[in-house]
């Protein structure tokens, strides 16, 4: 978190902030196979944004998958076994676990979902959720809980 906060200090462009956070997450968390953002691009639709890893799903409806569930519910999703998650989208057939965290702008509107995947089952827990929720607030300057 300190490395990300230090890097983002003074940077106001949201895409730059998202891209930089993904690069650090992917490099610093060796069990993460994919780290990225799905941006809200229309009514109940997410589109892949800045990310690190193999090609992600291009568009996800709020009614599909772990990211769609996070967007629809407004709550972080920690999924230890993606194959047991009803409606999981297999963008990466080797993914075994996932975490998805809603990202809000300063007006508290949902603007994206931060998504991390791992080829290891049970790779994410509530500690990861808490840190990623804090990180999601760093993407837009001025957003605090």
C-alpha positions in Angstrom: 0.0 0.0 0.0 2.8 2.4 0.8 4.5 1.8 -2.6 1.2 2.4 -4.4 0.4 5.5 -2.4 3.9 6.9 -2.9 3.8 6.3 -6.7 0.3 7.8 -7.1 1.0 10.9 -5.0 0.4 14.0 -7.1 -0.9 12.0 -10.1 -4.5 13.1 -11.0 -5.2 11.0 -14.1 -7.4 8.0 -13.2 -6.2 5.7 -16.0 -2.6 6.3 -15.0 -3.5 5.6 -11.4 -5.3 2.3 -12.3 -2.5 1.2 -14.6 0.2 1.8 -12.0 -1.8 0.1 -9.2 -2.2 -3.0 -11.5 1.5 -3.2 -12.3 2.5 -3.1 -8.6 -0.2 -5.6 -7.5 0.9 -8.1 -10.3 4.6 -7.7 -9.5 4.3 -7.7 -5.6 1.7 -10.6 -5.3 3.4 -13.6 -7.1 0.2 -15.7 -6.7 -1.8 -13.2 -8.7 -2.3 -14.3 -12.4 -4.4 -11.3 -13.4 -4.8 -7.8 -11.8 -7.1 -5.2 -13.4 -10.1 -3.0 -13.5 -13.4 -3.4 -15.2 -14.8 0.0 -15.8 -18.5 0.9 -15.8 -19.2 1.9 -19.4 -23.0 1.8 -19.6 -26.1 0.7 -17.8 -25.2 -2.4 -15.9 -22.1 -3.1 -18.2 -18.4 -3.4 -17.3 -15.6 -3.2 -19.9 -12.0 -4.3 -19.3 -9.8 -1.4 -18.3 -6.1 -1.2 -17.3 -4.8 -4.6 -16.3 -1.7 -6.8 -16.1 -1.9 -10.5 -17.2 -3.4 -12.4 -20.1 -6.3 -11.0 -22.1 -9.4 -10.5 -19.9 -13.1 -10.7 -20.8 -13.9 -7.6 -22.8 -17.4 -6.9 -21.4 -19.2 -8.2 -18.3 -22.8 -7.6 -17.4 -23.8 -6.8 -13.8 -25.7 -10.1 -13.9 -22.7 -12.3 -14.7 -19.6 -13.5 -12.9 -17.8 -12.4 -9.8 -17.2 -8.8 -11.1 -20.8 -8.4 -12.1 -21.9 -9.5 -8.7 -19.5 -7.0 -7.0 -20.9 -4.3 -9.3 -24.5 -5.2 -8.8 -24.3 -5.7 -5.0 -21.8 -2.9 -4.3 -19.9 -5.4 -2.1 -16.5 -7.1 -2.4 -16.5 -10.7 -3.4 -13.9 -13.1 -2.1 -14.2 -16.4 -4.0 -11.9 -19.3 -2.9 -13.2 -21.6 -5.7 -14.4 -19.9 -8.9 -15.8 -23.2 -10.2 -18.2 -23.3 -7.3 -19.4 -19.7 -7.9 -22.7 -19.7 -9.8 -22.4 -17.8 -13.0 -18.6 -17.6 -13.0 -17.1 -16.5 -16.3 -14.1 -18.5 -17.3 -12.0 -15.8 -19.0 -8.9 -17.7 -17.8 -9.5 -21.4 -17.7 -6.7 -21.8 -15.2 -8.1 -19.3 -12.7 -9.1 -21.0 -9.4 -9.8 -18.1 -7.1 -10.8 -14.5 -7.4 -11.5 -11.3 -5.5 -13.5 -8.4 -6.9 -13.8 -5.0 -5.2 -16.1 -2.1 -6.2 -14.4 1.2 -6.9 -16.3 4.5 -6.3 -15.6 8.0 -7.4 -15.7 11.0 -5.0 -19.5 11.3 -5.4 -19.7 7.6 -4.4 -20.9 6.4 -7.8 -19.7 3.0 -8.9 -17.1 3.5 -11.6 -15.2 0.2 -11.7 -14.4 -3.1 -10.2 -10.9 -4.0 -9.1 -10.4 -7.7 -10.0 -7.6 -10.1 -9.1 -7.4 -13.8 -10.1 -5.1 -16.6 -9.1 -4.3 -20.0 -10.4 -4.2 -21.2 -6.7 -7.4 -22.1 -4.9 -8.2 -20.0 -1.9 -5.6 -17.4 -2.7 -7.5 -14.5 -1.3 -9.0 -13.8 2.2 -10.6 -11.0 4.2 -7.2 -9.4 4.9 -6.7 -9.1 1.1 -10.3 -7.7 0.8 -9.6 -5.0 3.5 -6.4 -3.9 1.7 -7.9 -3.9 -1.7 -10.9 -1.9 -0.4 -8.4 0.6 0.9 -6.6 0.6 -2.4 -9.9 1.2 -4.3 -10.2 4.4 -2.4 -6.8 5.5 -3.5 -7.7 5.4 -7.2 -9.6 8.6 -7.0 -8.0 11.4 -5.1 -10.1 12.6 -2.2 -12.2 9.4 -1.7 -12.1 8.2 1.9 -14.4 6.0 3.9 
